[in-house]
Amino acid sequence: MNVTLSLNPEMEKGLLARANARGVSLDDYLQELVAREAGLPTAAELHPIHQRFDNLSDLLVNSPFSGADLDLERARDYPRPVDLG
């Protein structure tokens, strides 16, 4: 189903700002709002790995990798080629 929605400039600006803050397109943001109002699961609820975080601290506290016991320590020294010739 396609719906045409006419927004006043202030409303459009506000919705665009919220969509940009979440890192999604305006279309995706509006789909999420409509799904929530219709009582349907949103894309983030269906696919939690694609969940958007409002800020870095939310990402770190609610990381999808928390508790995965990942070893992310980097190598301190990488071997470099030596020209002995």
VENPEZI-V486235 format. One record per pair of residues at least 12 apart in sequence whose ideal C-beta (glycine too) atoms are under 10 Angstrom apart, sorted by sequence separation. I is the first residue (numbers start at 0). J is the second residue. D is the distance in whole Angstrom. If there is no record, write none. Layout:
BEGIN
i	j	d
I	J	D
I	J	D
END
This chain:
BEGIN
i	j	d
30	42	7
31	43	7
15	28	9
18	31	9
31	44	10
50	63	7
11	25	8
14	28	7
18	32	10
27	41	10
47	61	10
49	63	9
14	29	7
17	32	9
27	42	7
48	63	6
47	63	7
48	64	10
14	32	9
6	25	10
23	42	9
23	43	10
31	51	10
21	43	9
6	29	10
27	51	10
4	29	8
23	49	10
2	29	9
23	51	7
22	51	6
21	51	5
22	52	9
2	33	9
20	51	9
21	52	9
22	53	10
21	53	8
20	53	7
20	54	10
END
